[in-house]
Amino acid sequence: MFHPVSRIARQARPLNLRLGRAQGIASSKFFAASTLGYSSRFSVPDSKSTRPRRKAQDRFQLHRRPCFTSSHNIAMSAPAQQDTPKPREEYRLPTNARPTHYDLTIQTDLDALTFKGFVIIDLDIVEETSIITFNSSNLILHENGLNVTSEALKTEQTQSVKLTGVDEKSERASVQLTTPLPKGSKAKLRIGYEGKLTGSMMAFPCWDEPALKATYSVTMISREDTVSLSNMPATNEKPFVESEVSESEKGGVGKLVKMKMKTKVEGTTVNQKGWKITTFEKSPPMSSYLVAFANGHFEHLESSYTSPISGKTRPLRIYATKDIIHQAQFALDVKAKVLPIYEKVFDVEYPLPKLDTLVANDFDAGAMENWGLITGRTSVFLFDEKKSDLAAKKRVATVQSHECAHMWFGDIVTMNWWNSLWLNEGFATIAGEVIIIDKVFPEWRVHSEFITHHLERALELDAQRSSHPIEVDCPDANQINQIFDALSYSKAASMLRMLARYVGEDTFLKGVSIYLKKRLYGNSDPKDLWDGITEAAGVDVGKVMKNWVFEIGFPFLTVTETADGIHVRQDRFLSTGDATDAENQTIWHIPLSLLTVGADGKATVDHSIVLSERETDIKLDTSRPWKLNAGTVGVFRSAYTPERLAKLGEEASRSGSVFSLEDRVGLVSDAMVLARAGYGKTSGGLNLISRLHDESERASLPYDALQFFKQVWWEQPAEQLEALKAFRRYLFTPLVKKLGYDFDDNDAPDVRQLRTLAVIKELRSRFAHFHSTGDDSKIPADLQRIIYRTAVHYGGEEEYEAVKKVDRRYDQDIMYYFAGLSGNRASRRRIAKYFKENYEKYSFDSFSTEKDAKDVEEFFKDKDTSKYNLALAQTLDSIRASTKWLDRSRDDVAEWLADWEKKMKA
């Protein structure tokens, strides 16, 4: 899975999830409305227009799927604290029967927005039973189509069964047999069903648990002018006439066409001509949430790759509607480049005959790793060489690579239960967005971007008292929304990145290969992965990772110098700086990644040192440059003395410094965050930022660091705000003069990104020219997003309305406008009022006074916050952390700014 990235919202990937089987944890569900934050509809172009029609009858129908929306500033839908675990029998299916194969026939009608299906499920009877229970939600089950066949029945091979109840809350249905099925026997359960695409519903009755893998044979009946897709390739497609089909037809086709629809369809005549039937190959064993099928008016681009393991050539396609298919070439090219790399590093061949990608015009998810049929929204798979910016290009590449990683890690080998979903997503993030994409696009410096996009986001959330471990008990799939948030992506990926650096990336990938080979087509727990890496590395990985997975929070290291080295102590870090003894009990195993410089001036990094106790002494020569957490790969903060921080800044700013770009990013971040929590002075962080004003590898580094002030200092005295603006101008003016405003195709990636941040006045001027003349020649692709946001941020109602007309987006993208409006001092309170009226979707964490916190608490005290009480707690934590920072640092910052201004005038 991959959710859309809000570059505006701190370039982070927090998740507003409404997951669970009732709302999309398994892919055997349809979504026909975006009211729940999901959409599996497809907009198809009108034959008389180049723009997509958004009429319901043209939206494509897709399987059920978890879906994400994103924005740091829109987080009220985040998970809640878990309730007291329920007994297993209340949320898990009985174990008396286990599915082995599904023969699924489904007929979709894009004109009537209805579907009907017939499924034949092969079962192994594990325990004698006369009741069979399966998952079903919002489906009309046809009792006259229900029956069970078993050779073990002595009196009759087929018996009609009685539907004894459908529990929509638990999404289960049960059927009663007249004769019990004996243990060890085999049976076939036949179910006819139907539904109307007006909301969230399952696409077919099934055993909807990830460990219950089975094979699938899919048949689709659809209009002859449409394209039907599924996980496996089509083996046969031919015209279909219902009147020519008998009820005894093999499989479920005959039963399906004779089944009378109970769903009333007003104003629609279903034509019995103009249909076709498509049969797909039988799949390997897979979990139900990965089953996919789609139908719509699609066109495609095609490519292929050759397996480095077998030499086989596999076809690759990407599907989209006619009006946008030309923008899908880059995503297809990325897929062709990364797949052979995955095969090499995993030493496991991609097992399916093909891999398609389907681009949805209106799809609230980011993307989804359906085996053999990846799906996702336009913003993560389309790239226009003439109009799209570099950020869009990176997003397409990383999402495609992320989903391809899942073809192995998640699809071939799948978690046993949803509590391990974090491992699927964490691995796909670190492998797909960093390790593999770095091999394809090394010039993008993805390791430094990972720090800001994932590591910083993880540390920010996990520093709150309201955080949670990345793995907690998930007693009920409907409660997945209570445990699965940004930590499932960002902290999980950051931990795996730390582990990979500790054991070595090649060793880490070898361990993953061992793990995959031992679990091919099966299920696993995190321990199985740790065992594979342990076998490859020769260290006890499970012991190192245990507390990172099961304990809340992360440590900060207090580093002091001794006569012959350094003393290092670990404690839990809280953004409020006030962890109690009870909250500070965890001792993490921390790979320190100690960087030192020898007499020859060369830097070396010792990855073998692990802090596994509260504190320790390390011998080293402190007269030469050194630092902990080389490359900023560790999931911790480092608190140095003011004197050492000054020396680190001196070395970091030196031409030819031994500190990498990733080191400098981490130094600045640690200094500012630790100061915010009260473990240092904010003026020390400002000194470090000032020293790095000539940063060349990542020119936006000082700007990124000052975002702390932009979020919290917005209500401070005007003279302080003006001084901060002057400081920003000091940091950027030389670079702007050097680089200019106009883009060049030969610009390095960091140069292109800097130009999108550099000068507000110029950006506003270009928007004003476009707004008054309609001429957009002064708005190149790399400036579009920042120009529109800047127009809203610094403008008024006129600019806001103009941007809405220019950059019309779907409802799920409204946070892009709010990101700009929330940065406007004149509109921030008005936005808060709107948020209160739509409180289930949004948050208030950009405020920074105790009064704000109390206002939020007062507002929510009589609301049902059970679905987002963790998000609410996180918001309050953030507000109070900002409040304490202001109280501690207001005078310190004012004094530093005053001194800085004097120096500038001298």
JOLIN-V157620 format. One record per residue. N is the residue number from 1. PHI is phi in radians with two decimals (* if undefined). OMEGA is omega in whole degrees, -180 to 180 (none if undefined). NEAR is the number of other C-alpha atoms within 12 Angstrom. Layout:
BEGIN
n:phi:omega:near
N:PHI:OMEGA:NEAR
N:PHI:OMEGA:NEAR
END
This chain:
BEGIN
n:phi:omega:near
1:*:176:51
2:-2.63:179:51
3:-1.79:-175:45
4:-1.11:-178:41
5:-1.64:174:38
6:-1.69:179:35
7:-1.11:179:31
8:-1.19:-174:37
9:-1.48:177:34
10:1.06:179:33
11:0.84:-178:29
12:-1.91:179:35
13:-2.25:174:44
14:-1.24:-176:44
15:-2.02:167:46
16:-1.80:-172:47
17:-1.78:163:47
18:-2.14:-173:43
19:-1.79:-178:40
20:1.96:-174:38
21:-1.14:179:44
22:-1.19:-177:39
23:-2.37:166:42
24:2.14:180:46
25:-1.43:179:43
26:-2.00:-171:48
27:-1.54:174:48
28:-1.67:179:43
29:-2.11:170:46
30:-1.60:166:51
31:-2.33:-178:45
32:-2.13:179:43
33:-2.61:-178:32
34:-1.70:-177:31
35:-1.15:179:20
36:-1.70:-179:32
37:1.57:178:37
38:-2.17:172:42
39:-2.76:172:47
40:-2.05:179:52
41:-1.50:179:43
42:-2.27:177:41
43:-1.55:-176:38
44:-1.95:-177:37
45:-1.14:173:28
46:-1.15:-178:19
47:-1.10:-179:14
48:-1.85:-176:10
49:-2.52:177:11
50:-1.57:179:14
51:-1.65:-179:16
52:-1.22:172:25
53:-1.39:178:25
54:-1.96:176:20
55:-1.39:-174:21
56:-1.02:-174:29
57:-1.24:-180:29
58:-1.76:-178:35
59:-1.46:-173:43
60:-1.35:-175:49
61:-1.90:-174:57
62:-2.37:177:51
63:-1.17:178:44
64:-1.29:-171:46
65:-2.89:172:51
66:-1.20:-177:51
67:-2.33:-173:46
68:-2.22:162:44
69:-2.14:-170:48
70:-2.54:166:42
71:2.87:178:39
72:-1.03:-176:44
73:-1.50:-179:45
74:-2.24:-169:44
75:-2.26:-176:42
76:-1.23:179:40
77:-1.67:-179:41
78:-1.23:-170:45
79:-1.17:177:41
80:-1.76:176:33
81:-1.16:-178:31
82:-1.27:178:30
83:-1.46:176:22
84:-1.05:-177:12
85:-0.97:178:17
86:-1.59:172:17
87:-1.03:-175:12
88:-0.96:-175:15
89:-1.16:-179:15
90:-1.47:-177:18
91:-2.32:179:27
92:-1.89:179:30
93:-1.19:174:32
94:-1.04:-177:28
95:-1.75:-177:25
96:-1.32:179:27
97:-2.44:-178:33
98:-2.33:-179:34
99:-1.31:176:40
100:-2.11:-179:31
101:-2.72:175:32
102:-2.07:170:40
103:-1.86:-169:38
104:-1.95:174:45
105:-2.06:-178:41
106:-2.42:178:48
107:-2.02:-180:47
108:-1.86:178:45
109:-2.17:-178:39
110:-1.24:177:39
111:-1.36:-175:27
112:-1.66:-176:31
113:0.96:176:37
114:-2.24:174:39
115:-2.61:170:45
116:-2.47:-176:42
117:-2.59:175:44
118:-2.46:-178:44
119:-2.17:175:41
120:-1.98:-173:40
121:-1.97:175:39
122:-1.39:-175:30
123:-2.17:165:37
124:-1.70:180:29
125:-1.54:-175:29
126:-1.45:178:20
127:-2.36:178:21
128:-0.94:-176:23
129:-2.72:171:27
130:-2.09:176:26
131:-2.26:176:30
132:-2.04:-178:44
133:-2.05:-179:37
134:-2.48:179:39
135:-1.60:176:39
136:-2.74:-179:40
137:-2.56:175:37
138:0.99:175:33
139:-1.96:172:39
140:-1.61:179:34
141:-1.59:-178:39
142:-1.59:-177:32
143:-1.13:-180:27
144:-1.30:176:22
145:-1.78:-179:32
146:-1.55:170:34
147:-2.80:179:32
148:-2.18:176:38
149:-2.06:177:30
150:-2.69:177:31
151:-1.20:-179:18
152:-1.33:180:24
153:-1.33:-173:23
154:-1.44:-175:14
155:-1.52:179:13
156:-2.71:-179:16
157:-1.41:-179:18
158:-2.11:175:23
159:-2.29:174:30
160:-1.22:-178:25
161:-2.15:-178:27
162:-1.88:175:27
163:-1.31:-173:27
164:-1.57:178:20
165:2.92:175:22
166:-2.17:-180:24
167:-1.82:-177:21
168:-1.17:-179:23
169:-1.14:179:22
170:-1.62:180:29
171:0.97:179:39
172:-2.27:174:35
173:-2.33:-179:33
174:-2.31:175:33
175:-2.17:-178:33
176:-1.80:178:25
177:-1.67:177:29
178:-1.34:179:21
179:-2.16:-179:26
180:-1.07:174:27
181:-1.62:-176:36
182:-1.30:177:24
183:-1.03:179:22
184:1.53:-180:19
185:-1.49:177:24
186:-2.11:-178:30
187:-2.59:174:37
188:-2.14:177:35
189:-1.83:-179:45
190:-1.95:-177:40
191:-2.39:170:46
192:-1.73:-175:42
193:-2.74:178:43
194:-2.70:177:41
195:-2.90:177:41
196:-2.12:-173:36
197:-1.41:178:40
198:-2.13:-179:28
199:-3.14:-178:32
200:-1.45:177:45
201:-2.71:176:44
202:-1.30:179:50
203:-1.46:175:52
204:-2.87:175:49
205:-1.13:-177:49
206:-2.89:170:51
207:-1.60:-165:44
208:-1.66:177:48
209:-2.25:-170:39
210:-1.08:-179:41
211:-1.36:-177:32
212:-1.60:-178:35
213:-1.28:178:34
214:-2.69:173:34
215:-1.58:-176:29
216:-2.36:170:37
217:-2.07:-173:38
218:-1.93:172:41
219:-2.19:-180:44
220:-2.11:174:47
221:-1.95:-173:46
222:-2.64:179:44
223:-1.11:-172:32
224:-1.23:180:27
225:-1.66:180:19
226:-1.95:177:31
227:-1.99:177:32
228:-1.94:-177:41
229:-2.31:173:48
230:-2.67:-178:42
231:-1.04:-175:46
232:-1.84:179:38
233:-1.20:175:32
234:-1.30:178:25
235:-1.74:-178:19
236:-2.75:176:19
237:-2.53:-176:24
238:-2.66:177:19
239:-1.05:-176:22
240:-2.35:178:27
241:-2.18:-173:22
242:-1.04:-175:27
243:-1.16:-178:14
244:-1.65:-177:16
245:-1.77:177:21
246:-1.65:-178:18
247:-1.16:-179:18
248:-1.53:179:14
249:-0.91:-179:15
250:-1.02:-179:15
251:1.30:-176:29
252:-1.69:-175:38
253:-1.10:-178:36
254:-1.09:178:28
255:-1.09:-176:34
256:-1.15:-174:39
257:-1.22:179:36
258:-1.53:-178:24
259:-1.35:-179:31
260:-1.40:-180:21
261:-1.21:174:24
262:-1.62:-179:19
263:-1.29:179:22
264:-1.41:179:17
265:-2.05:-176:18
266:-1.50:173:11
267:1.25:-179:9
268:-2.26:174:14
269:-1.86:-179:14
270:-1.40:-178:24
271:-1.43:-179:18
272:-1.41:176:20
273:-1.87:178:19
274:1.39:179:19
275:-1.93:172:28
276:-2.44:179:29
277:-2.13:-178:36
278:-2.10:179:37
279:-1.93:-178:34
280:-1.95:178:28
281:-1.05:174:27
282:-1.21:-177:26
283:-1.52:166:37
284:-1.21:177:30
285:-1.07:178:32
286:-2.68:179:45
287:-1.34:-175:42
288:-1.10:-176:44
289:-1.25:179:44
290:-1.73:180:48
291:-1.21:-178:48
292:-2.45:168:49
293:-2.66:-175:52
294:-2.54:179:51
295:-2.54:179:46
296:3.13:179:38
297:-1.62:-174:38
298:-1.89:165:33
299:-2.13:-175:28
300:-2.52:167:27
301:-1.95:-174:28
302:-2.32:175:27
303:-2.60:178:27
304:-2.89:170:26
305:-2.52:180:32
306:-1.86:-178:25
307:-1.15:176:28
308:-1.26:-179:23
309:-1.60:-176:21
310:-1.87:-175:17
311:1.43:179:13
312:-1.25:176:18
313:-1.79:-179:23
314:-1.95:177:28
315:-1.27:176:27
316:-2.20:178:34
317:-2.32:170:37
318:-2.30:-176:44
319:-1.93:175:44
320:-2.83:177:44
321:-1.36:-171:39
322:-1.00:-174:29
323:-1.27:-176:29
324:-2.16:-174:32
325:-1.06:-178:33
326:-1.16:-180:25
327:-1.62:-174:32
328:-1.71:-174:41
329:-1.11:-177:32
330:-1.10:178:34
331:-1.06:178:48
332:-1.13:179:41
333:-1.11:179:30
334:-1.09:179:41
335:-1.02:-180:44
336:-1.17:-180:35
337:-1.43:-173:31
338:-1.46:-175:41
339:-1.04:178:44
340:-1.14:177:33
341:-1.19:177:33
342:-1.04:179:40
343:-1.05:-179:33
344:-1.17:-175:23
345:-1.28:178:31
346:-1.57:-175:33
347:0.96:176:26
348:-2.36:-178:34
349:-1.27:173:31
350:-1.06:-166:41
351:-1.55:-176:29
352:-1.52:-177:33
353:-1.27:-178:30
354:-2.72:172:36
355:-2.48:179:39
356:-1.76:169:44
357:-2.20:179:53
358:-2.05:-178:54
359:-1.74:-178:54
360:-1.81:179:46
361:-1.11:-177:42
362:-2.33:-172:44
363:-2.53:-173:46
364:-1.21:176:45
365:-1.25:167:46
366:-1.33:178:47
367:-2.78:-176:44
368:-2.47:-171:54
369:-1.54:177:47
370:-0.88:-174:46
371:-1.11:179:46
372:1.48:180:41
373:-2.58:178:41
374:-1.22:178:53
375:-2.21:179:57
376:-3.13:-175:48
377:-1.47:-175:46
378:-1.07:-174:39
379:-1.17:-180:41
380:-1.86:-180:46
381:-2.27:-178:49
382:-1.90:178:41
383:-2.50:179:33
384:-1.77:-176:26
385:-1.00:-176:20
386:-1.57:-171:17
387:-2.07:-175:21
388:-1.44:-179:26
389:-1.59:-178:30
390:-1.10:179:34
391:-1.04:178:34
392:-1.13:180:34
393:-1.11:178:33
394:-1.11:-179:38
395:-1.09:180:41
396:-1.06:-177:43
397:-1.13:-177:41
398:-1.23:179:46
399:-1.17:-180:50
400:-1.08:180:55
401:-1.17:177:51
402:-1.01:-178:49
403:-1.19:177:51
404:-1.14:176:52
405:-1.02:-180:47
406:-1.14:180:43
407:-1.00:175:46
408:-1.72:-172:45
409:-1.61:-177:47
410:2.34:-177:45
411:-1.72:175:47
412:-1.14:176:40
413:-2.05:-171:40
414:-2.16:179:44
415:-1.09:177:37
416:-1.21:-178:28
417:-2.63:-170:33
418:-1.14:180:44
419:-1.15:177:37
420:-1.77:180:38
421:-1.05:179:41
422:-1.02:-178:41
423:-1.22:175:43
424:-0.96:-174:44
425:-1.32:178:44
426:-1.10:-180:44
427:-1.20:-180:45
428:-1.07:179:43
429:-1.24:-177:47
430:-1.24:-180:48
431:-1.32:-173:46
432:-1.28:-173:43
433:-1.74:-178:47
434:-2.19:-171:40
435:-1.06:-175:36
436:-1.39:-177:40
437:-1.17:177:38
438:-1.17:178:27
439:-1.30:-179:26
440:-1.58:-178:28
441:-2.24:-177:23
442:-1.10:-178:18
443:-1.23:-178:19
444:-1.43:179:30
445:0.92:-172:27
446:-1.16:180:34
447:-1.15:179:37
448:-1.24:177:32
449:-1.21:177:38
450:-1.04:-178:39
451:-1.04:-178:43
452:-1.39:-177:34
453:-1.39:-174:37
454:-2.15:-176:41
455:-1.03:-179:48
456:-1.10:178:41
457:-1.11:179:36
458:-1.09:-179:41
459:-1.13:179:42
460:-1.10:-179:46
461:-1.23:-174:44
462:-1.34:177:40
463:-1.46:-179:42
464:-1.63:180:38
465:-1.05:-177:34
466:-1.53:-179:29
467:-1.23:-180:44
468:-2.68:175:36
469:-1.08:180:36
470:-1.29:173:43
471:-2.08:173:36
472:-2.30:-179:31
473:-1.10:177:28
474:-1.98:-172:32
475:-1.19:-172:26
476:-2.45:179:35
477:-1.03:177:41
478:-1.23:180:37
479:-1.75:-180:38
480:-1.05:178:39
481:-1.10:-179:43
482:-1.54:-177:42
483:-2.23:-171:44
484:-1.87:-180:52
485:-2.41:-175:49
486:-1.05:179:50
487:-1.10:180:46
488:-1.13:175:50
489:-1.63:-164:44
490:-1.33:179:43
491:-1.23:179:50
492:-1.04:179:42
493:-1.13:-180:45
494:-1.15:177:47
495:-1.10:180:42
496:-1.18:176:46
497:-1.12:177:40
498:-1.08:180:39
499:-1.12:-179:44
500:-1.10:178:36
501:-1.25:-179:33
502:-1.14:-178:39
503:-1.59:-175:33
504:1.75:-174:24
505:-1.05:-180:26
506:-1.11:178:21
507:-1.16:178:25
508:-1.00:-179:37
509:-1.21:175:40
510:-1.12:177:31
511:-1.11:176:33
512:-1.10:178:41
513:-1.08:177:33
514:-1.04:179:28
515:-1.04:-178:36
516:-1.09:-177:39
517:-1.14:-180:25
518:-1.33:-174:20
519:-2.09:-176:28
520:-0.87:178:28
521:1.09:-179:35
522:-2.07:-180:29
523:-2.14:-175:37
524:-2.71:171:34
525:-2.08:179:30
526:-0.93:180:39
527:-0.98:-180:25
528:-1.13:177:30
529:-1.20:179:39
530:-1.02:179:37
531:-1.11:179:31
532:-1.12:-180:31
533:-1.25:176:36
534:-1.04:179:30
535:-1.07:-179:24
536:-1.35:-172:26
537:-1.68:-178:28
538:1.35:175:18
539:-2.18:-178:24
540:-1.40:-176:22
541:-1.18:179:36
542:-1.03:179:26
543:-1.15:180:22
544:-1.15:-171:31
545:-1.56:-171:38
546:-0.91:-176:25
547:-1.25:176:25
548:-1.14:-177:37
549:-1.54:-168:39
550:-1.77:-180:26
551:-1.91:180:25
552:-1.34:171:34
553:1.49:179:39
554:-2.70:-176:47
555:-1.67:162:44
556:-2.09:-176:43
557:-1.86:173:38
558:-1.57:-172:31
559:-2.02:176:33
560:-2.16:-177:27
561:-1.70:179:27
562:-2.02:-178:17
563:-1.11:-177:14
564:-2.21:179:14
565:2.89:-178:21
566:-2.36:174:28
567:-1.98:-176:26
568:-2.15:179:35
569:-2.25:178:31
570:-1.90:175:31
571:-2.53:177:36
572:-1.19:180:37
573:-1.70:170:42
574:-2.14:-178:39
575:-1.11:178:41
576:-1.53:175:35
577:1.25:-173:31
578:-2.36:178:23
579:-1.11:178:24
580:-1.44:177:15
581:-1.03:180:10
582:-1.14:-180:10
583:-1.49:-174:24
584:-2.06:-177:24
585:-1.66:-173:21
586:-1.30:171:29
587:-1.97:-180:31
588:-1.54:168:36
589:-1.54:-170:35
590:-1.99:171:45
591:-1.15:-170:37
592:-1.48:-180:41
593:0.80:-175:34
594:-1.45:177:35
595:-1.69:176:31
596:-2.32:180:30
597:-2.07:-179:24
598:-1.46:-180:18
599:-1.11:179:12
600:-1.44:179:9
601:1.46:-179:14
602:-1.63:-179:17
603:-1.59:173:22
604:-2.28:-179:22
605:-2.13:177:28
606:-1.72:-179:26
607:-1.57:-173:28
608:-1.50:-176:20
609:-1.33:179:23
610:-2.17:175:34
611:-1.47:-176:31
612:-2.07:176:23
613:-2.39:-176:21
614:-1.07:-178:24
615:-2.68:-178:24
616:-2.77:175:24
617:-1.92:179:22
618:-2.23:179:25
619:-1.45:174:18
620:-2.91:179:24
621:-1.51:-177:20
622:-1.41:178:25
623:-1.36:177:20
624:-1.83:-179:22
625:-1.02:176:31
626:-2.75:172:39
627:-2.88:172:47
628:-1.48:174:47
629:1.05:178:40
630:-1.01:-179:36
631:1.36:-178:34
632:0.84:180:42
633:-1.75:-177:41
634:-1.49:179:45
635:-1.65:179:49
636:-2.80:175:47
637:-1.92:180:46
638:-2.08:-179:45
639:-1.84:180:43
640:-1.70:173:35
641:-1.18:178:25
642:-0.96:-179:26
643:-1.17:179:18
644:-1.19:178:29
645:-1.06:178:36
646:-1.11:179:27
647:-1.16:177:25
648:-1.08:178:40
649:-1.11:179:37
650:-1.10:179:25
651:-1.19:-178:27
652:-1.10:-177:36
653:-1.53:-178:32
654:-1.32:175:21
655:-1.10:-177:16
656:1.36:-179:17
657:-1.02:176:25
658:-1.32:179:31
659:-1.47:-180:36
660:-1.34:175:32
661:-0.99:179:32
662:-1.09:176:30
663:-1.09:-177:37
664:-1.19:176:43
665:-1.03:-180:42
666:-1.16:179:46
667:-1.05:-179:48
668:-1.12:-179:46
669:-1.07:-180:40
670:-1.04:-178:45
671:-1.05:-177:40
672:-1.29:-178:39
673:-1.21:179:41
674:-1.13:176:42
675:-1.13:179:40
676:-1.07:-179:40
677:-1.52:177:37
678:1.65:180:30
679:-1.71:179:34
680:-3.06:-180:29
681:-1.69:179:33
682:-1.08:179:39
683:-1.08:177:32
684:-1.13:176:37
685:-1.13:178:40
686:-1.14:176:42
687:-1.07:180:34
688:-1.11:178:39
689:-1.06:-179:42
690:-1.08:179:33
691:-1.11:-176:29
692:-1.63:-176:38
693:-1.19:176:35
694:-1.71:179:26
695:-0.85:-175:33
696:-1.87:-176:29
697:-1.35:177:32
698:-2.43:-170:32
699:-1.13:-178:36
700:-1.50:-176:37
701:-0.97:178:39
702:-1.07:179:41
703:-1.07:-180:38
704:-1.02:-178:34
705:-1.12:-178:36
706:-1.33:177:33
707:-1.08:175:28
708:-0.94:-177:32
709:-1.23:-179:36
710:-1.05:-178:28
711:-1.34:-169:33
712:-1.99:-172:31
713:-1.54:-168:34
714:-1.19:179:30
715:-1.83:-179:25
716:-1.37:-177:25
717:-0.92:-175:15
718:-1.00:-178:14
719:-1.16:176:19
720:-1.21:179:27
721:-1.10:178:25
722:-1.16:178:20
723:-1.14:176:27
724:-1.11:177:32
725:-1.09:179:26
726:-1.11:178:20
727:-1.10:177:30
728:-1.11:178:34
729:-1.09:178:26
730:-1.06:-178:26
731:-1.24:-170:32
732:-1.82:-174:33
733:-0.99:179:26
734:-1.04:-179:19
735:-1.21:180:27
736:-1.11:179:26
737:-1.10:-179:16
738:-1.26:-172:17
739:-1.62:-175:25
740:1.34:-175:21
741:-1.75:-170:30
742:-1.57:-176:27
743:-1.51:178:24
744:-2.24:-179:16
745:-1.06:-178:16
746:-1.58:179:10
747:-1.09:173:19
748:-1.21:-178:22
749:-0.95:-178:30
750:-1.20:177:29
751:-1.19:179:32
752:-1.10:180:31
753:-1.17:-180:33
754:-1.08:-177:37
755:-1.10:179:39
756:-1.34:-177:39
757:-1.97:-159:35
758:-1.24:-168:37
759:-2.30:-178:30
760:-1.15:-177:30
761:-1.02:-179:18
762:-1.17:180:25
763:-1.11:179:34
764:-1.14:180:28
765:-1.11:-180:22
766:-1.18:177:30
767:-1.15:-180:37
768:-1.06:178:28
769:-1.09:179:19
770:-1.14:-177:25
771:-1.13:-177:26
772:-1.50:-175:14
773:-2.00:-175:12
774:1.42:-180:15
775:-1.53:-178:14
776:-1.78:-177:21
777:-1.14:-180:18
778:-1.60:-180:25
779:-2.09:178:32
780:-1.20:-175:31
781:-0.97:-176:31
782:-1.21:-179:36
783:-1.85:-174:38
784:-0.99:-175:32
785:-1.08:-176:34
786:-1.25:178:37
787:-1.17:-180:42
788:-1.14:180:43
789:-1.14:-180:39
790:-1.11:179:39
791:-1.05:179:40
792:-1.29:-176:38
793:-1.06:-174:32
794:-1.80:-178:31
795:-1.75:-180:30
796:-2.22:-177:20
797:-1.10:-179:18
798:-1.08:180:17
799:-1.15:180:29
800:-1.06:180:31
801:-1.13:-180:19
802:-1.13:180:24
803:-1.17:178:33
804:-1.03:-179:23
805:-1.26:-178:14
806:-1.27:-170:21
807:-1.98:-177:21
808:-1.11:-178:17
809:-2.26:178:20
810:-1.37:-176:25
811:-0.96:-175:22
812:-1.21:-179:34
813:-1.77:-176:32
814:-1.10:-179:25
815:-1.14:178:32
816:-1.11:177:40
817:-1.23:-178:41
818:-1.10:179:38
819:-1.05:177:39
820:-1.25:-178:35
821:-1.13:-178:36
822:-1.24:176:39
823:-1.55:180:36
824:-1.60:-175:29
825:-1.01:-177:28
826:-1.28:-174:20
827:-1.89:-173:24
828:-1.03:180:27
829:-1.17:178:22
830:-1.15:176:18
831:-1.12:178:30
832:-1.06:178:30
833:-1.09:178:19
834:-1.09:179:20
835:-1.05:-180:26
836:-1.10:179:23
837:-1.37:179:15
838:-2.27:-164:17
839:-1.14:-177:27
840:-1.24:-174:31
841:-1.78:-166:37
842:-2.20:-178:36
843:-2.26:-174:43
844:-2.15:-168:46
845:-1.37:176:37
846:-1.57:178:44
847:-1.50:-166:37
848:-2.62:175:34
849:-2.31:178:29
850:-1.09:177:23
851:-1.08:177:15
852:-1.04:-180:25
853:-1.06:-180:30
854:-1.17:177:21
855:-1.09:179:20
856:-1.12:178:32
857:-1.05:180:24
858:-1.10:-178:14
859:-1.11:-174:21
860:-1.61:-172:25
861:-1.11:180:14
862:-1.88:179:10
863:-1.75:174:17
864:-1.41:-176:14
865:-1.81:-174:25
866:-1.08:-177:25
867:-1.50:-177:32
868:-2.58:-177:37
869:-1.19:175:32
870:-1.19:179:34
871:-1.07:179:46
872:-1.12:179:41
873:-1.10:178:33
874:-1.09:179:41
875:-1.10:179:39
876:-1.14:175:37
877:-1.01:-178:40
878:-1.12:180:41
879:-1.09:-176:34
880:-1.25:175:37
881:-1.11:178:38
882:-1.13:179:39
883:-1.05:-179:33
884:-1.14:178:26
885:-1.08:178:37
886:-1.05:-179:34
887:-1.07:-178:25
888:-1.32:-165:24
889:-1.95:-176:33
890:-0.98:-178:28
891:-1.24:180:19
892:-1.06:-180:24
893:-1.21:179:33
894:-1.05:180:27
895:-1.15:-179:20
896:-1.12:-180:26
897:-1.12:179:30
898:-1.12:178:23
899:-1.11:-180:19
900:-1.10:180:23
901:-1.10:178:21
902:-1.10:179:12
903:-1.11:-180:11
904:-1.18:-180:14
905:-1.47:-176:9
906:-1.23:none:7
END
